[in-house]
Amino acid sequence: MASDLNIIGESKKEKYESLYHQVKALTETESDAIANLSNFCSAIKYGMNFYWVGFYIVKQDELVLGPFQGTVACTRIKKGKGVCGTSWLNKKTIIVDDVDQFPGHIACSSASKSEIVIPVIKNNEVIAVLDIDDDNYATFNETDQFHLEKMATLTLNWF
């Protein structure tokens, strides 16, 4: 089970609240989507020390790799395939404690052990997914889900 405290006692909630305000300030005067998505990914990756943070953007019938921070990633994902494609299909956040146990998981990196995928929904359609991987098992919980879903709403005006 993921802990909500890091080694210096700062809670996930406190870190996410701080990151929310940082990302909002970084992006509120910038109109370029790629710049904003890139800074969003960097702030989350380094602010939370996750293994990989990125966006897949819906283009026709596929998710196509967008801005990210981390190791080389899969470029295209079909709807319903892997964690990202399943999140897109179901329009729901998915938390996976052990990616090897997720049926049909797409292994872009063998270092990835746990994952959370948040769909970005505009006008009742998924327009992108925020994909976050960690190299530890069971990293993500309801705290991550709540705050990452809130942060994902910042991206709606960039698409």
C-alpha positions as a LaTeX table, in Angstrom:
\begin{tabular}{lrrr}
\hline
Residue & $x$ (\AA) & $y$ (\AA) & $z$ (\AA) \\
\hline
Met1 & 0.00 & 0.00 & 0.00 \\
Ala2 & 1.36 & 3.43 & $-0.92$ \\
Ser3 & 2.28 & 5.70 & 1.95 \\
Asp4 & 1.03 & 9.26 & 2.07 \\
Leu5 & 4.16 & 10.52 & 3.88 \\
Asn6 & 7.62 & 10.93 & 2.46 \\
Ile7 & 10.82 & 10.73 & 4.48 \\
Ile8 & 10.70 & 14.36 & 5.61 \\
Gly9 & 7.08 & 14.08 & 6.70 \\
Glu10 & 5.50 & 16.11 & 3.91 \\
Ser11 & 2.26 & 14.46 & 2.86 \\
Lys12 & 1.32 & 13.65 & $-0.73$ \\
Lys13 & $-1.63$ & 15.98 & $-0.28$ \\
Glu14 & 0.66 & 18.89 & 0.63 \\
Lys15 & 3.00 & 18.16 & $-2.27$ \\
Tyr16 & 0.12 & 17.97 & $-4.74$ \\
Glu17 & $-1.44$ & 21.18 & $-3.46$ \\
Ser18 & 1.86 & 22.98 & $-3.91$ \\
Leu19 & 2.34 & 21.48 & $-7.38$ \\
Tyr20 & $-1.17$ & 22.48 & $-8.43$ \\
His21 & $-0.42$ & 26.12 & $-7.70$ \\
Gln22 & 3.01 & 25.89 & $-9.37$ \\
Val23 & 1.59 & 24.36 & $-12.56$ \\
Lys24 & $-1.28$ & 26.83 & $-12.64$ \\
Ala25 & 1.15 & 29.75 & $-12.32$ \\
Leu26 & 3.50 & 28.28 & $-14.95$ \\
Thr27 & 0.75 & 27.84 & $-17.50$ \\
Glu28 & $-1.88$ & 30.51 & $-16.94$ \\
Thr29 & $-0.24$ & 33.10 & $-19.21$ \\
Glu30 & 1.09 & 30.66 & $-21.82$ \\
Ser31 & $-1.18$ & 29.76 & $-24.73$ \\
Asp32 & 0.92 & 27.05 & $-26.36$ \\
Ala33 & $-0.36$ & 23.56 & $-25.53$ \\
Ile34 & 2.97 & 21.78 & $-26.07$ \\
Ala35 & 4.80 & 24.19 & $-23.76$ \\
Asn36 & 2.14 & 23.82 & $-21.07$ \\
Leu37 & 1.90 & 20.04 & $-21.31$ \\
Ser38 & 5.70 & 19.80 & $-21.16$ \\
Asn39 & 6.00 & 21.95 & $-18.06$ \\
Phe40 & 3.07 & 20.07 & $-16.48$ \\
Cys41 & 4.91 & 16.75 & $-16.97$ \\
Ser42 & 8.19 & 18.09 & $-15.65$ \\
Ala43 & 6.59 & 19.62 & $-12.55$ \\
Ile44 & 4.82 & 16.36 & $-11.69$ \\
Lys45 & 7.78 & 14.07 & $-12.44$ \\
Tyr46 & 10.30 & 16.02 & $-10.42$ \\
Gly47 & 7.88 & 17.30 & $-7.80$ \\
Met48 & 6.70 & 13.79 & $-6.94$ \\
Asn49 & 9.81 & 11.84 & $-8.03$ \\
Phe50 & 7.88 & 9.51 & $-10.34$ \\
Tyr51 & 9.60 & 7.32 & $-12.92$ \\
Trp52 & 7.67 & 8.54 & $-15.97$ \\
Val53 & 5.01 & 11.23 & $-16.58$ \\
Gly54 & 3.43 & 11.99 & $-19.92$ \\
Phe55 & 0.42 & 12.57 & $-22.07$ \\
Tyr56 & $-1.06$ & 10.48 & $-24.82$ \\
Ile57 & $-3.30$ & 12.54 & $-27.08$ \\
Val58 & $-6.32$ & 11.12 & $-28.90$ \\
Lys59 & $-5.78$ & 11.37 & $-32.65$ \\
Gln60 & $-8.45$ & 9.61 & $-34.70$ \\
Asp61 & $-8.55$ & 6.02 & $-33.41$ \\
Glu62 & $-5.30$ & 6.00 & $-31.41$ \\
Leu63 & $-3.53$ & 7.55 & $-28.47$ \\
Val64 & $-0.39$ & 9.23 & $-29.77$ \\
Leu65 & 2.55 & 10.06 & $-27.52$ \\
Gly66 & 2.63 & 13.70 & $-26.50$ \\
Pro67 & 4.93 & 15.65 & $-24.18$ \\
Phe68 & 6.53 & 13.55 & $-21.45$ \\
Gln69 & 9.38 & 13.32 & $-18.97$ \\
Gly70 & 11.22 & 10.03 & $-18.59$ \\
Thr71 & 12.60 & 7.18 & $-20.64$ \\
Val72 & 11.66 & 6.41 & $-24.24$ \\
Ala73 & 7.97 & 5.51 & $-24.51$ \\
Cys74 & 5.49 & 3.67 & $-26.69$ \\
Thr75 & 4.37 & 5.91 & $-29.54$ \\
Arg76 & 0.84 & 4.74 & $-30.34$ \\
Ile77 & $-1.78$ & 2.87 & $-28.32$ \\
Lys78 & $-5.09$ & 1.50 & $-29.60$ \\
Lys79 & $-8.36$ & 2.15 & $-27.76$ \\
Gly80 & $-8.93$ & $-0.56$ & $-25.14$ \\
Lys81 & $-5.29$ & $-1.73$ & $-25.18$ \\
Gly82 & $-3.09$ & $-1.58$ & $-22.10$ \\
Val83 & $-3.79$ & 0.66 & $-19.14$ \\
Cys84 & $-3.92$ & 3.86 & $-21.20$ \\
Gly85 & $-6.22$ & 2.47 & $-23.87$ \\
Thr86 & $-8.49$ & 0.94 & $-21.22$ \\
Ser87 & $-8.72$ & 4.25 & $-19.36$ \\
Trp88 & $-9.64$ & 5.94 & $-22.64$ \\
Leu89 & $-12.26$ & 3.30 & $-23.46$ \\
Asn90 & $-13.88$ & 3.40 & $-20.01$ \\
Lys91 & $-13.43$ & 7.16 & $-19.41$ \\
Lys92 & $-12.15$ & 6.31 & $-15.92$ \\
Thr93 & $-8.97$ & 6.65 & $-13.92$ \\
Ile94 & $-7.13$ & 3.37 & $-13.45$ \\
Ile95 & $-4.65$ & 2.60 & $-10.67$ \\
Val96 & $-2.44$ & $-0.46$ & $-11.13$ \\
Asp97 & $-0.32$ & $-1.64$ & $-8.20$ \\
Asp98 & 1.63 & $-4.18$ & $-10.29$ \\
Val99 & 1.63 & $-3.62$ & $-14.05$ \\
Asp100 & 2.61 & $-7.25$ & $-14.71$ \\
Gln101 & $-0.77$ & $-8.28$ & $-13.27$ \\
Phe102 & $-2.80$ & $-6.01$ & $-15.58$ \\
Pro103 & $-4.21$ & $-8.06$ & $-18.49$ \\
Gly104 & $-2.79$ & $-6.77$ & $-21.77$ \\
His105 & $-0.35$ & $-4.33$ & $-20.14$ \\
Ile106 & 1.91 & $-2.72$ & $-22.74$ \\
Ala107 & 5.45 & $-2.83$ & $-21.36$ \\
Cys108 & 7.19 & 0.26 & $-22.70$ \\
Ser109 & 9.81 & $-0.08$ & $-19.95$ \\
Ser110 & 10.60 & $-3.07$ & $-17.78$ \\
Ala111 & 11.48 & $-0.65$ & $-14.96$ \\
Ser112 & 7.84 & 0.41 & $-14.61$ \\
Lys113 & 6.13 & $-1.41$ & $-11.72$ \\
Ser114 & 2.97 & 0.62 & $-10.95$ \\
Glu115 & 0.86 & 3.05 & $-12.93$ \\
Ile116 & $-2.00$ & 5.54 & $-12.79$ \\
Val117 & $-3.81$ & 6.79 & $-15.88$ \\
Ile118 & $-6.18$ & 9.75 & $-15.76$ \\
Pro119 & $-8.42$ & 10.49 & $-18.76$ \\
Val120 & $-8.71$ & 14.13 & $-19.77$ \\
Ile121 & $-12.37$ & 14.58 & $-20.69$ \\
Lys122 & $-13.80$ & 17.56 & $-22.59$ \\
Asn123 & $-17.41$ & 17.69 & $-23.81$ \\
Asn124 & $-17.85$ & 14.10 & $-22.58$ \\
Glu125 & $-15.05$ & 12.85 & $-24.85$ \\
Val126 & $-11.58$ & 11.70 & $-23.83$ \\
Ile127 & $-9.13$ & 14.01 & $-25.58$ \\
Ala128 & $-5.97$ & 12.73 & $-23.88$ \\
Val129 & $-4.75$ & 10.60 & $-21.01$ \\
Leu130 & $-2.23$ & 11.51 & $-18.35$ \\
Asp131 & $-0.03$ & 8.46 & $-17.80$ \\
Ile132 & 2.23 & 8.19 & $-14.76$ \\
Asp133 & 4.49 & 5.23 & $-14.01$ \\
Asp134 & 6.67 & 4.49 & $-11.03$ \\
Asp135 & 9.50 & 2.03 & $-10.56$ \\
Asn136 & 8.06 & 0.87 & $-7.22$ \\
Tyr137 & 5.03 & $-1.34$ & $-6.70$ \\
Ala138 & 1.78 & 0.11 & $-5.31$ \\
Thr139 & 2.89 & 3.73 & $-5.52$ \\
Phe140 & $-0.51$ & 5.23 & $-6.32$ \\
Asn141 & $-3.67$ & 5.50 & $-4.22$ \\
Glu142 & $-6.82$ & 7.59 & $-3.86$ \\
Thr143 & $-4.80$ & 10.64 & $-2.80$ \\
Asp144 & $-2.92$ & 10.55 & $-6.11$ \\
Gln145 & $-6.15$ & 9.99 & $-8.02$ \\
Phe146 & $-7.94$ & 12.94 & $-6.42$ \\
His147 & $-5.11$ & 15.42 & $-6.91$ \\
Leu148 & $-4.04$ & 14.26 & $-10.36$ \\
Glu149 & $-7.63$ & 14.41 & $-11.61$ \\
Lys150 & $-7.83$ & 17.96 & $-10.26$ \\
Met151 & $-4.52$ & 18.86 & $-11.91$ \\
Ala152 & $-5.65$ & 17.32 & $-15.22$ \\
Thr153 & $-8.50$ & 19.85 & $-15.35$ \\
Leu154 & $-5.85$ & 22.54 & $-15.84$ \\
Thr155 & $-5.12$ & 21.03 & $-19.28$ \\
Leu156 & $-8.64$ & 21.40 & $-20.67$ \\
Asn157 & $-8.05$ & 24.86 & $-22.12$ \\
Trp158 & $-4.86$ & 23.74 & $-23.87$ \\
Phe159 & $-6.63$ & 21.41 & $-26.28$ \\
\hline
\end{tabular}
